[in-house]
Amino acid sequence: MLFTYKAKLKNGEIFEGMMEATDRLSLSRELKSRGNIPISISEHDNNSSYFLSLFQRLFSRIKNEELIIFTKNLSGMLKAGLSLFRALSVLKKQTKNTELNKILTSLSEEINAGGTLSSGLVKFPNVFSKLFISMTRAGEESGDLAGALTEVGMNLEKAQSLSKKVKGALIYPGVILSAMILIGVLMFAFVVPTLARTFQELGVELPTSTKFIILLGNFFSEYLLLSFVLIIGSVFSIVSFLRAPFMTKYVDFVILRLPFVGNLSKELNTARTTRTMSSLLLSGVSIIRALDITKDVVQNVYYKKVLMQAKEEIEKGAPFSKAFEENLDLYPVMMTEMIEVGEETGKLSDMLLQVSSFYEAEIENKTKNLSVVIEPLLMIFIGAAVGFFAISMISPLYSVLDNIQ
């Protein structure tokens, strides 16, 4: 059963929460075992609060920006000398996000019960990634939790920055295509039927392309709302199909071989690999564990295979760079050479950081010019569509003029 409760911490602070338990007594025992004093326990009414909880889940999710701020603030307070429990209490008072507030309450309970920050983070896998949890655990083990959290914050910030730059570059073509589709549907719905009636009155023979456009125009005119529903549904269906697990390797294969996009994808995956590996190694995570976590960070299935191969090679006693040397079509020569230098000098994490910084700068420059590259392709596509429409609708008029002469 699900219960809501109110309890008091050792320092006298009162907090509220929600927990699964067989009955009130077992929940009370669980709270006392954590060092908390139960004040009130009541059964959670699922029916009356269903829509409220749904609303909260939809509008109270934790954004990346909030997670970055949380990490940096927590690190800063720990460096300033505050205890972990005190720092979490301060953050809980400051946050306005109800979901984050619940997480901070849970983390405070975990620390108050003698647990660690990483053991509390594990309870929220949808919020805190394996990278976040592993670096936090490594910081706890090394005695430098504040430093590990600082590194986590920088990693999250860099990852978000890269993602924003790529997405931002795709906004322009997305807006243009959406506007083109909207204008096209409205033209089919309101302009084409008028021209179709004119052709019918003139009794002119229509070419196949014109008949096809008139057929679409009649459909859009009669079922305008249904047309928009079908278009949106088709887009979602295509996206869902391409994101299906069995399509992953085919989509990733095509992306890597597309002009310009393929090189951008390779540089993006290289930057993510080196940035993540560098952060994990600097935090004290073993190279085997770091490869496991990095495999989950990169999105392309072929890069995941290379990282799995690298893990197997290291377990056999081979150098870290071997797997990357065998996959130069994915990872650049520069990365392989820098890894070799890092292994020889004992500064592998520093070399990986230099590689990530280089390719992050390359991605930034390329995303700035992405709209310049896409614009001519959009113009060609739009010109072809407009030309097809114009020729299909004008050619019957020429037939009429020929008959008049």
FENHU-V766014 format. One record per residue. RES is the residue in three letters. PHI is phi in degrees with one decimal (999 if undefined). Layout:
BEGIN
res-><RES | RES>
phi-><PHI | PHI>
END
This chain:
BEGIN
res-><MET | LEU | PHE | THR | TYR | LYS | ALA | LYS | LEU | LYS | ASN | GLY | GLU | ILE | PHE | GLU | GLY | MET | MET | GLU | ALA | THR | ASP | ARG | LEU | SER | LEU | SER | ARG | GLU | LEU | LYS | SER | ARG | GLY | ASN | ILE | PRO | ILE | SER | ILE | SER | GLU | HIS | ASP | ASN | ASN | SER | SER | TYR | PHE | LEU | SER | LEU | PHE | GLN | ARG | LEU | PHE | SER | ARG | ILE | LYS | ASN | GLU | GLU | LEU | ILE | ILE | PHE | THR | LYS | ASN | LEU | SER | GLY | MET | LEU | LYS | ALA | GLY | LEU | SER | LEU | PHE | ARG | ALA | LEU | SER | VAL | LEU | LYS | LYS | GLN | THR | LYS | ASN | THR | GLU | LEU | ASN | LYS | ILE | LEU | THR | SER | LEU | SER | GLU | GLU | ILE | ASN | ALA | GLY | GLY | THR | LEU | SER | SER | GLY | LEU | VAL | LYS | PHE | PRO | ASN | VAL | PHE | SER | LYS | LEU | PHE | ILE | SER | MET | THR | ARG | ALA | GLY | GLU | GLU | SER | GLY | ASP | LEU | ALA | GLY | ALA | LEU | THR | GLU | VAL | GLY | MET | ASN | LEU | GLU | LYS | ALA | GLN | SER | LEU | SER | LYS | LYS | VAL | LYS | GLY | ALA | LEU | ILE | TYR | PRO | GLY | VAL | ILE | LEU | SER | ALA | MET | ILE | LEU | ILE | GLY | VAL | LEU | MET | PHE | ALA | PHE | VAL | VAL | PRO | THR | LEU | ALA | ARG | THR | PHE | GLN | GLU | LEU | GLY | VAL | GLU | LEU | PRO | THR | SER | THR | LYS | PHE | ILE | ILE | LEU | LEU | GLY | ASN | PHE | PHE | SER | GLU | TYR | LEU | LEU | LEU | SER | PHE | VAL | LEU | ILE | ILE | GLY | SER | VAL | PHE | SER | ILE | VAL | SER | PHE | LEU | ARG | ALA | PRO | PHE | MET | THR | LYS | TYR | VAL | ASP | PHE | VAL | ILE | LEU | ARG | LEU | PRO | PHE | VAL | GLY | ASN | LEU | SER | LYS | GLU | LEU | ASN | THR | ALA | ARG | THR | THR | ARG | THR | MET | SER | SER | LEU | LEU | LEU | SER | GLY | VAL | SER | ILE | ILE | ARG | ALA | LEU | ASP | ILE | THR | LYS | ASP | VAL | VAL | GLN | ASN | VAL | TYR | TYR | LYS | LYS | VAL | LEU | MET | GLN | ALA | LYS | GLU | GLU | ILE | GLU | LYS | GLY | ALA | PRO | PHE | SER | LYS | ALA | PHE | GLU | GLU | ASN | LEU | ASP | LEU | TYR | PRO | VAL | MET | MET | THR | GLU | MET | ILE | GLU | VAL | GLY | GLU | GLU | THR | GLY | LYS | LEU | SER | ASP | MET | LEU | LEU | GLN | VAL | SER | SER | PHE | TYR | GLU | ALA | GLU | ILE | GLU | ASN | LYS | THR | LYS | ASN | LEU | SER | VAL | VAL | ILE | GLU | PRO | LEU | LEU | MET | ILE | PHE | ILE | GLY | ALA | ALA | VAL | GLY | PHE | PHE | ALA | ILE | SER | MET | ILE | SER | PRO | LEU | TYR | SER | VAL | LEU | ASP | ASN | ILE | GLN>
phi-><999 | -103.4 | -123.2 | -104.2 | -143.5 | -127.6 | -142.8 | -116.6 | -77.9 | -61.4 | -84.3 | 93.6 | -72.7 | -99.3 | -138.8 | -118.7 | -162.6 | -139.0 | -153.1 | -81.9 | -159.8 | -71.1 | -158.5 | -64.8 | -63.8 | -65.7 | -66.5 | -61.1 | -65.1 | -63.7 | -64.6 | -66.5 | -66.4 | -87.5 | 88.5 | -100.5 | -109.1 | -64.4 | -106.4 | -149.4 | -135.3 | -139.2 | -69.6 | -76.4 | -86.3 | -65.2 | -69.4 | -71.6 | -106.1 | -61.0 | -70.1 | -66.6 | -67.0 | -63.5 | -61.4 | -65.7 | -67.0 | -75.6 | -109.6 | -117.8 | -69.3 | -89.8 | -82.0 | -60.1 | -61.5 | -67.2 | -67.3 | -65.6 | -63.0 | -58.5 | -65.0 | -67.1 | -65.4 | -63.5 | -62.0 | -62.6 | -69.4 | -66.1 | -66.6 | -76.8 | 107.0 | -72.8 | -71.6 | -61.6 | -63.5 | -65.1 | -62.0 | -64.6 | -64.5 | -64.6 | -63.7 | -64.7 | -71.9 | -82.7 | -71.9 | -105.8 | -82.5 | -64.1 | -68.1 | -65.4 | -61.8 | -64.1 | -64.6 | -64.6 | -62.7 | -62.9 | -64.4 | -62.4 | -61.2 | -62.7 | -66.8 | -63.8 | -86.6 | 96.1 | -84.1 | -112.6 | -64.1 | -64.4 | -67.7 | -77.3 | -68.0 | -59.2 | -72.2 | -126.9 | -65.8 | -79.5 | -105.5 | -107.1 | -74.1 | -60.2 | -60.4 | -60.0 | -66.8 | -65.2 | -67.8 | -65.7 | -62.9 | -63.7 | -64.4 | -65.5 | -68.8 | -86.7 | 83.4 | -126.0 | -64.5 | -60.3 | -64.5 | -64.7 | -67.2 | -62.4 | -65.9 | -61.4 | -60.3 | -63.9 | -64.0 | -62.6 | -66.1 | -64.9 | -62.3 | -66.8 | -62.4 | -62.0 | -62.7 | -64.9 | -66.0 | -67.9 | -65.4 | -62.3 | -68.5 | -92.5 | -65.6 | -57.6 | -62.9 | -65.0 | -65.8 | -62.3 | -64.9 | -63.7 | -64.4 | -63.6 | -64.9 | -62.5 | -63.9 | -61.2 | -63.8 | -65.7 | -65.2 | -62.2 | -77.0 | -115.7 | -94.0 | -60.6 | -58.5 | -65.8 | -65.9 | -62.6 | -64.0 | -63.8 | -62.8 | -67.0 | -66.7 | -77.7 | 67.6 | -86.1 | -75.9 | -100.6 | -70.6 | -60.2 | -62.7 | -68.6 | -60.2 | -64.5 | -65.6 | -65.4 | -61.2 | -64.7 | -60.9 | -63.4 | -66.6 | -63.8 | -67.6 | -80.4 | -128.1 | -63.1 | -63.8 | -62.7 | -62.4 | -64.6 | -62.2 | -65.8 | -64.3 | -63.5 | -62.8 | -65.2 | -61.7 | -64.2 | -65.4 | -64.6 | -62.3 | -63.5 | -64.0 | -69.2 | -89.0 | -62.1 | -54.8 | -72.3 | -96.9 | -55.6 | -66.2 | -73.3 | -64.5 | -63.6 | -63.1 | -66.4 | -58.1 | -68.3 | -110.3 | -77.0 | -59.6 | 66.3 | -62.7 | -61.4 | -65.2 | -64.4 | -64.3 | -63.9 | -68.4 | -65.2 | -68.4 | -64.9 | -63.4 | -65.7 | -61.9 | -69.8 | -62.8 | -66.2 | -60.8 | -62.0 | -61.9 | -67.0 | -66.5 | -64.2 | -81.7 | 98.6 | -75.1 | -64.4 | -66.1 | -66.5 | -65.4 | -61.5 | -66.5 | -61.3 | -70.8 | -62.4 | -59.3 | -80.3 | -79.5 | -70.0 | -100.4 | -83.0 | -62.4 | -72.0 | -71.5 | -60.3 | -64.4 | -63.8 | -68.1 | -65.3 | -63.8 | -62.2 | -62.2 | -64.4 | -64.7 | -65.6 | -63.5 | -86.1 | 98.4 | -78.1 | -67.3 | -60.7 | -76.7 | -59.9 | -62.3 | -75.3 | -63.2 | -85.1 | -135.4 | -71.7 | -75.0 | -108.4 | -99.9 | -70.0 | -60.6 | -57.5 | -64.0 | -60.3 | -66.7 | -67.0 | -64.5 | -61.0 | -63.0 | -63.0 | -67.8 | -72.1 | -95.4 | 78.2 | -121.8 | -62.5 | -62.8 | -66.7 | -64.8 | -63.8 | -65.5 | -65.3 | -63.6 | -62.9 | -63.0 | -63.6 | -75.6 | -65.5 | -66.7 | -63.5 | -63.2 | -60.6 | -65.8 | -72.3 | -68.8 | -64.2 | -96.0 | -63.3 | -64.8 | -67.2 | -74.1 | -75.2 | -55.5 | -61.4 | -65.7 | -63.9 | -62.8 | -64.4 | -63.6 | -65.7 | -61.8 | -64.6 | -65.6 | -65.5 | -63.2 | -61.0 | -64.3 | -65.1 | -64.5 | -64.5 | -91.8 | -89.7 | -57.7 | -63.4 | -66.2 | -64.9 | -63.2 | -65.3 | -63.9 | -63.9 | -67.2 | -66.1 | -67.2>
END
